[in-house]
Amino acid sequence: RRSSMAYYLFVNNATFSWRATLSQIVALSTTEAELMALASCCCEVVWARKLAVELGFPQLKPTDIYEDNTGCIALANNMHLRGRSKHVALRVCFIQQLIQDGIINAKQCPTAAQIADIGTKALPRVPFESFTDQLLGDKHVGGK
């Protein structure tokens, strides 16, 4: 079964770019599915940062990416791949290189505050309304 994935890019708390789709590859674990989504999001972040530079907005700090899967964060920030994670090595190395180069910063986000869930699953009314407000720029974004 293919996983659904979603990400949203924000500039000054306004939604700039987003994507919600089914993964092209069947993931063997939740962490692998989250890594695929993170790698896809990283590609979009690299594009958005290059666009910002072309428009005259230099990128001096890394872009924060909020992830709720602790295994995914651990793999992204750890330079050593274990036997059970070698099949996702290319994606992990791509993400790790972006972290090393200061392009992204993978941060832990509580699952209850993960805005991307609005694009991947049915949510109860209160989180749905809260995430919708954040996507429309009415509330602060960043898992707080």
Secondary structure, DSSP 8 states (H G I E B T S, - for coil): ---EEEEEEEETTEEEEEEEEE-SS--SSHHHHHHHHHHHHHHHHHHHHHHHHHTT----S-EEEEE--HHHHHHHH-S---GGGGGGHHHHHHHHHHHHTTSEEEEE--GGG-GGGGGTS---HHHHHHHHHHHTTSS--S--
